[in-house]
Amino acid sequence: MADKPMSRINQIAYMVPDLHAAIDWWTQVMGVGPFFIFPTFDVTKGDYRGQAHIAEFGAAIAYSGDLMVELIEPRGPSIFQEFLADGKTGIHHLCVFTDDLAETEQWIAQRGGTRLQGATFADGSTLAYFAMDAAKTVILEVAQLKPEVQGLFAAIEQAGANWDGVTKIFSLP
């Protein structure tokens, strides 16, 4: 097993009660954009706190330099909804990429991380969320992505590099 079988932290994710209001704030106040709103997620399998469950949520991403900013609007039972139900908003988790989710999950478990939620997509991409401390103040998302998804992220990063500072939503051609 590699010393660290995952990438550097490349994403910061925020839980928001309203995706479009959050996009407005991020573009106007923080100067980050444009955002790409995921139309749907083709999840074929999921888990939530050890039980089979597919979490429902809306999401949008943009880049600030090479850092991905993700906005998530929970739409049902999930670690995302728990966060908002506890009266919290703001930073929920950080994300890293890996070429081998199983190896990375083992690496995380050896350091005390606990799996909270996960998903497998129709294209074969997988991801999982781990509490990295007992108080669950640090949650790490680990994503093993197919090349097509990585290509989508690269296009969104390029849109951020060329952003006009006005356009809020990025659509693929």
Beta strands, then each sheet from edge to edge (+ up, - down):
strand 1: 11-15
strand 2: 36-37
strand 3: 43-48
strand 4: 51-52
strand 5: 57-64
strand 6: 67-74
strand 7: 90-97
strand 8: 114-121
strand 9: 126-131
strand 10: 139-144
sheet 1: 2+ 5- 6+ 1+ 7- 10- 9+ 8- 3+ 4-
end
